[in-house]
């Protein structure tokens, strides 16, 4: 069996989760949103931003990796279905960039890494974000400040923390001899959550104020009474 295929099949649950999320997103036909001229440039720019975030990583002592996600931002701007498809495209672009920077040839690309990266950096935080958004829309007052604070800062931080904790637990179960301890990995998740909340909250605030047409989950009639 080819090495890449064997590596892919070694984590069948990650592959299944990724494909399930992508298939569900495809059934929603979210590309219809891109018929809006105002969204097209924002969508391309957001995908480029996420690809850059996934390419630039900070590796701390002991091998701890701090990497911003951008998943909550994509869900807030474009909704869950389009976010899931867009994040997968950003995943592919980012992996190509990382492999190119590492000087790897085409045959050396770690294609199976796409699935794990997609689950931990995109699918899980996006689902958590969408769930939190739904709860906040149901329980909290409809006000722009509540939207920015909840959809931007609060949801982004919790989604990053949940994804980081889940990934730490997965690695602890599947790779118990890893160099980093579970407590160190969880500490990295907390650090990541603060950075993710700050970046996402700041961008959501800017877009809601200056480019609300870029934020499909923010409707003027709901939050401004128009």
JONORUR-V696787 format. One line per field, one symbol per residue. phi: phi as a letter, one per 30 degrees, with the letter a starting at -180 (. if undefined). psi: psi as a letter, one per 30 degrees, with the letter a starting at -180 (. if undefined). burial: I if it has 24 or more other ideal C-beta (glycine too) atoms within 12 Angstrom, else O. Layout:
phi->???
psi->???
burial->???
This chain:
phi->.eedddddddbdddddddddddddddddhdddddddedddddddddddddeddddcbccceijdccbdcidddddddbiddddddddddddddddeddddddiddedcdcdededdddddcbddddddddddedddddccddbedddddddddddddddddddddddddddddcbdcddddddddddddddddddddddddddddddddcbdddcddcceddcbic
psi->kkeeeeeeffieeeeeeeeeeeeeeeffhffffgfjeffeeeeeeeeeeeeeefejlkjlkfgkkjklegeeeeeeegleeeeeeeeeeeeeeeeeeeeeffgkleffkieffeeeeeeefdeeeeeeeeeeeeeeeeflkjkeeeeeeeedeeeeeeeeeeeeeeeeeeeeefifglekleeeeeeeeeeeeeeeeeeeeeeeeeeeefifffjffjkefeffg.
burial->OOOOOOOIOOIOOIIOIIOOIIOOIOOOOIOOIIOOOOIOOIIOIIIOIIIOIIIOOOOOOOOIIIIIIIIIIIIIIIIIIIIIIIIIIIIIIIIOOIOOOOOOOOOOOOIIIIIIIIIIIIIIIIIIIIOIIOOIIOOOOOOIOIIIIIIIIIIIIIIIIIIIIIIIOIIOOOOOOOOIOOOIIIOIIIIIIOIIIOIIIOIIIOIIOOOIOIIIIIOOOOIOOO
